[in-house]
Amino acid sequence: MDIKLLEVDTLESALEKLHKKYRAAHEGKGRSSVEVEKLPLPKCYNRVLAEDILSSENIPAFNRSTVDGYALCAKDTQGASDSLPVFLDVVGEVKMGEAPDFSINPGQCAYVPTGGALPDGADGVAMVEHCQLFGPSQVAVYSALSFGHNMVFQGDDVSQGQTILKKGRVIEPADMGLLASVGKTEIPTYTPWKVSVISTGDEIVNPSLNPKPGQMRDVNTYGLIGEIQRLGLDVAGFRLVRDDYQMLKDGVMEAAKMSDVVLVSGGSSKGKKDVTEEVLDDITSGGVFVHGLAVKPGKPTILAVDEQGRIFIGLPGHPVAALLMFRLLVGGLWEMETGGSPGLGAMPHKARLAVNIAASPGRKTFQLVTIEDGLAVPVLGKSGLIATMSKAHGYIVMDINQEGINKGEEVEVWPL
Amino acid sequence: MDIKLLEVDTLESALEKLHKKYRAAHEGKGRSSVEVEKLPLPKCYNRVLAEDILSSENIPAFNRSTVDGYALCAKDTQGASDSLPVFLDVVGEVKMGEAPDFSINPGQCAYVPTGGALPDGADGVAMVEHCQLFGPSQVAVYSALSFGHNMVFQGDDVSQGQTILKKGRVIEPADMGLLASVGKTEIPTYTPWKVSVISTGDEIVNPSLNPKPGQMRDVNTYGLIGEIQRLGLDVAGFRLVRDDYQMLKDGVMEAAKMSDVVLVSGGSSKGKKDVTEEVLDDITSGGVFVHGLAVKPGKPTILAVDEQGRIFIGLPGHPVAALLMFRLLVGGLWEMETGGSPGLGAMPHKARLAVNIAASPGRKTFQLVTIEDGLAVPVLGKSGLIATMSKAHGYIVMDINQEGINKGEEVEVWPL
């Protein structure tokens, strides 16, 4: 038993080993680890940017009006008011989408629509609502404008040479607009890993079947399919395999052909874990380097990488553990490799703990919670039950040395 | 001008009107508003559940072991310890995936693997690590177990007749596992609306082109394509149309054929707004019912619904406003119609404001912010610039009657 305990890794060391093994295998192949593809802009939502994006232009490319009004020299309007307008000569009209072929001198103005280019010399725009036309060539302006009022200057949005988005950015809707504004329509993004899921266990049946006594339906495959999509990765395939060395080996090898990551779930009993470990070790030519994790839940987790840099993970049978370990290990490595930093939506929320909770000594502990009236409330129920995870809003992490957290303390709740 | 002001709606009243008009049109058609389709479970991630889901079974269907060990009567182990084991007779072995054909009486036990069914009479499982086999038929148990230790009871996860997920639930990975566990593999979900985007404006060019002086690239279409996907809706198509009544009308009518929602973006100048409004009103037979919003940014927003219940929205040209109004109006109506309540990731984060900010009197004000060291910092830069939105982590909402918020006050930051 002591020997077994020594073989257990912390989550951090397991992830570091996984990163090193993955990198080493890919460097051996002489190519970058995660593949990069150019995608048309409309397909880039939620993809990870694989290069820094620089703008070769100023945006806007010209001084632009943000209102319908009269482009003018702002200082001409000093002292203007509702009762005391300033009179300016109208010297032209800017047409939408065209560059004006005239300029504005003090005492002059020109009509410009929203989005129109300001003539040279103009440094402010009076809204039509604050102006009154006197004949075809004179306008009374009833408000005083400051420099740059109702306009944006060339380069205000993006300046030439500026890095508008950094490598590793998870592309959000506004980023897509920003990329369009600088003329980037084919975007270098990381190709999502293809992930296969294999569920094993003689007691496990396809969810469309009625289990016989002693059997139960496959839960982990479907939870994992959701988690794969949640991370923005691709589901390469999924399959239920009987709990037999040769059948499992055949299934894993078949899945590996079309996958960057192969998950084997359901081998948490001693015997099953051994079969999974044996199969993964054989397939990867001795590539199993993590045999268990000091994590609760999630101990019976096995990691291997083959010579081609494909990742093989034996996940716990316990559904909550399987989903969490997938997220932390595959999601963790994906973020390390791509630099992908998800937005505010993936960040933890602060909440105060509603009751005392205990950690498991010597293990990093994950506690599912709901958030109710700003308080983090642990989700009761024995571990391993998928309903508890479905009910939870998120989870709290307690470090390996932590004994627990007291009621009323502030905690970080990571969204599920 | 006063008449125009009277025509402006609050965001809340606009959304309420939109809801009523949408409902009325759909009730006239005699069918439910948002269509429902049955989807195979693996395709359900992030879809909205269209019915309550009840379980017709107990999950687990039998008392199940959570460890490899010996099923026994827990009270037999009272007082057992490392130095003083309890001896029990081994009366059988449970096979994985099979129901045991024997039961356990006091003084007896049986081997059971993780996930195996407990024999009748057993109410606890001693882990193999805490047991020692003496010959083929006797086991020494070195630890005292409480009732139900290392096992889950029939119905612990889900009890028969229980509603496991409610209509309106946005399906998360754990929910997919839960649905699988109760044998639901074809899931009733709301069919995402098909949304078309039309950008209009003579100064607007396709982002793959180099704009001539006075022209600029289409930003809103690509930001909106991202927002549509972010809401889980479908992009039906997108198109750039010249700023002309007939061309816009043709474009909108063409788009409407394949859409539940048609967005027209880029008509924010007075003249353009009028054309957009005229087109939408003509197409919907006088269906325009909102002519502007008391919102900053977002004032020039137009809403119409046609007799078939299709939604037409004239969005501001201002990209930040266009994206926000789409999210609040289309996203708002989608949530009202489906009951869709997104998870913790879409909930606002609490932060303290780094500086004083002012609201716009008489308008609901949206202020973009970043979160830095737990402080909400307003994103500087003139409104209307897409780079400001790309930079921001989220936004703060100030109500129509609010004058502003002081530095240090706690605010809610909604993720972008």
Interface residues (C-beta under 8 A of the other chain):
Chain A: M1 L41 P42 C44 Y45 N46 I59 P60 A61 F62 R64 T66 D68 V94 K95 M96 G97 E98 A99 P100 P113 T114 G115 G116 A117 V128 E129 V152 D156 D157 V158 I164 L165 I171 E172 P173 A174 D175 M176 G177 L178 L179 A180 S181 V182 G183 K184 T185 G201 D202 E203 I204 P207 S208 L209 N210 P211 K212 P213 G214 Q215 M216 R217 D218 V219 N220 T221 Y222 G223 L224 I225 G226 E227 Q229 R230 V235 F238 D243 S268 S269 K270 G271 K272 G317 H318 P319 V320 L323 G343 L344 G345 A346 M347 H349 K350 I371 G381 K382 S383 G384 L385 I386 A387 M389 S390 A392 H393 G394 V413 P415 L416
Chain B: M1 L41 P42 C44 Y45 N46 I59 P60 A61 F62 R64 T66 D68 V94 K95 M96 G97 E98 A99 P100 P113 T114 G115 G116 A117 V128 E129 V152 D156 D157 V158 I164 L165 I171 E172 P173 A174 D175 M176 G177 L178 L179 A180 S181 V182 G183 K184 T185 G201 D202 E203 I204 P207 S208 L209 N210 P211 K212 P213 G214 Q215 M216 R217 D218 V219 N220 T221 Y222 G223 L224 I225 G226 E227 Q229 R230 V235 F238 D243 S268 S269 K270 G271 K272 G317 H318 P319 V320 L323 G343 L344 G345 A346 M347 H349 K350 I371 G381 K382 S383 G384 L385 I386 A387 M389 S390 A392 H393 G394 V413 P415 L416
